[in-house]
Structure formats: structure tokens, C-alpha cells
Amino acid sequence: MNIIVLIDKFKSTISSIELGKITKSTLEKKGHNVDYFPISDGGNGFLQTIMFNKNVKKKYTYVNDALNNKIRALYLMDNQNVYIEVAKIIGINKQNKYDIFNASTYGVGQVILDAIKKGGTNFFIGLGGSITNDGGKGMLEALGYHFLKDKIIDNCKVDLSKIHFNIVSDVTNPLLGKNGATYTFSKQKGAKNTDFKKLEKRMESYHYLIKNYLKKDYSNYQGSGAAGGLGYAFISVLNASYIKGIDYTLSYLKIDEIIKNYDLIITGEGKVDNQSLNGKIVFEILNRYNKKTIIVCAINKIKNQNYEVYSIVNNIANLSQSLNKPKKYFKKLINSIKI
């Protein structure tokens, strides 16, 4: 059987490429023909997927991470195209520390400045995996915007008029409100329930400055709530285009063109739940292609499922075992698939 593997990362345990390699080697021993392609929604692993299919050059620069530690940041360039993965700059650091009130997107702006100096004009920003909730204020400050109590002063360090930004994300949440950046995502970045009102009030004040500066409200634009509101800064001040992560990934991998060569799709992600049904990579693939599809995951929380799902936890191993030896138990999971 000809099988195509399109599995998103198992967050914090196995990358998309590693999942593909394990699936390929395991199933080929059973006589199947298997190809894998790493995929990303714009979050962790975004640069890996770019390097897999594009002839790009690695670039490095020293910037501040989310908590103001100096790091050597990687980004990619292809002529004037620039690829940046936010998670590599302002994601969780080696100390696994969170500080939702002080975490800043400043380092993203530093990387952008470095790339522009090296000739970059067309940016693709993979949003996701940040530990920030500053609405992109830090990034804009790095670029030269000054935020005063009642106004914004544009003192940009470079000419942005000929620079185009594309943000790549599957997050469609607005900036504010119960479905916004703070209430939806800040808890996983270390915020407590008692922090929400203070964080939201701070975001509202920042939004009103932007709104008055631009004379337009961008807070409900698709993707403005991504990466702790970093999407909002890109969309509003930097006039960025929003690209759905799965659309971007499948397009540059040319999956729509090659899918006819395969009999079976194997897709998945670390945790599959009802939220996955709302635009996540797994179910975009499931609904896009009229092919037999199998879903693999570490944890399955889908209720009333009408899909063929193979999960590690409670079937192959318990949660602790899965986290401690993820590759071992993922291989066992793939061995258990009945094809």
C-alpha cells in the first residue's frame, strides 16, 4: 500500500519529522511504500517544515528571549524571503520559566531588523508557541515605536514601506474578550484565573492606543489573538496578511498535487480533542482529501468519534510512560495499526 504521513508534532516530545521517520521505517518493514512530510500550523516546528522542502540559508542573530535573556536566534532566508518561527525566539526557555506580566515580544522585532539589514523584504512569520501576552508591543518597540500614556510615536529604525509581512497561524481568535488572547491562551503561559482581568485591562489599554493611532479597529481581525496578541500588532500596525497554517503548509509541500499517488493518509497530533475539529491540521486534512485516513495521537479526547483513531495513552502505555519514552511507545502505536 502507498501511504503518505502528515503528522503534526507531539508538543514537547516528538517533532513532526521524527514522527514521520518512525512511521515510515516501521510500516516499510511490513511491506508498505511510505513517504512522510513534516507539517506545521505555524507554531513549533515551522522552520523544520520550511527546511525540509526549500533551499534556504540559515541565519543567526543575538536577541532577547521573552524574559530578556540573550539567545542566538535562528531564522531562514531564500533570496528576499524570510522565515521566522516565533516559538524559537519567545517560546519557553531552557529554564522552563513563565512570567506572563513581563514576557515580551521584543526579540521578534530584533530578528526582523536583522533580516531587513540582510536584504529581507517578504516575511513569513510562524505564530504560535509563545509565552507572551503583550499584544506585540515589545516587537513594535524594537522596531522603533514609542508608546506614551496617550499616544504612539513612530520613530522606526528602518523603512517598512517596502516590507511585506505574512503571518502563518491556525489561530483565528480575536484580540479581546472571552475568546481572545488573554482568556483563551494565557493560562497555558502561567497565568492564574485571578490574573485574567488585569491582563485583559492592560491589553484593552494597549488596543485603544493602536486604534486611536491608526483610526481603525483591528481587534476582531482573524488571527489578531495569536501568540498573545502578536498577530494583532502585525495585522494592524504592520499591515500583515493572514495565512492559515494548514493552507500554507499543504501548498508549499504541493500535497494537493501528489495526494493522488497514495492509498492511505496517516495524520495526527499529540492530543486530539473536540477543539481539533475546529480548523486544526488533523481535521483539515481529514475533510480536504477524499482518502482513507487514520489518525494517530498520544491522547484521544474526541467524543462520539466517527474516525479511525489510534492513541497511546490507555491503550499502549499510561501518560507517564508516554511522556518519558515517547518514541518507544509511538513506534508501538504504529505497529498496532491494522492496514
LINURJO-V105951 format. One record per backbone hydrogen bond with DSSP energy under -0.5 kcal/mol. CO is the residue of the C=O (numbers start at 1). NH is the residue of the N-H. If there is no record, write none. Layout:
co = <CO;CO>
nh = <NH;NH>
This chain:
co = <1;1;2;2;3;4;4;5;6;6;7;9;9;10;10;14;15;16;17;18;19;20;21;22;23;24;25;27;27;28;32;33;35;43;45;46;47;48;49;50;50;54;57;59;61;61;63;65;66;69;71;71;73;75;76;77;78;80;80;81;82;83;84;84;85;86;86;87;89;90;93;99;99;103;105;105;106;107;108;109;110;111;112;113;114;115;116;121;121;122;123;123;124;124;125;125;126;134;136;137;138;139;140;140;141;143;144;145;146;146;151;152;153;153;158;160;164;165;166;166;167;167;168;169;173;175;175;177;177;180;181;181;182;185;186;186;187;192;192;193;195;196;197;198;199;200;201;202;203;204;205;206;207;208;209;210;211;211;216;218;219;221;223;224;225;226;226;227;228;229;229;230;231;232;233;233;234;241;241;243;244;245;246;247;248;249;250;250;251;254;254;255;258;259;263;264;265;265;266;267;268;269;270;270;271;272;273;273;274;275;276;276;277;280;281;282;283;284;285;289;292;294;295;296;297;298;299;299;307;308;310;312;312;312;317;317;318;319;320;321;325;326;327;328;329;330;331;332;333;333;334;337>
nh = <3;33;263;264;35;6;266;37;8;268;39;11;270;13;14;10;19;20;21;22;23;24;25;26;27;28;29;30;32;31;34;3;5;46;49;50;51;52;53;53;54;56;77;75;63;73;71;68;104;65;63;73;61;59;83;57;81;121;122;78;124;76;86;126;88;89;90;91;66;131;96;102;103;133;108;109;110;111;112;113;114;115;116;117;118;120;119;123;164;82;125;166;84;126;127;168;86;137;140;141;142;143;144;145;144;157;155;147;148;153;148;154;146;155;160;163;123;241;125;168;169;243;127;245;225;181;182;180;183;184;185;186;186;188;189;191;190;195;196;196;199;200;201;202;203;204;205;206;207;208;209;210;211;212;213;214;215;216;218;221;175;224;226;232;228;230;231;230;135;232;233;234;235;236;237;238;240;167;243;169;248;249;250;251;252;253;255;256;254;257;258;259;261;262;292;4;267;294;6;296;8;298;298;299;273;301;276;277;277;278;280;283;279;284;285;286;287;288;289;291;265;267;310;269;312;313;272;301;309;295;297;315;316;317;314;315;322;323;324;325;329;330;331;332;333;334;335;336;336;337;337;339>
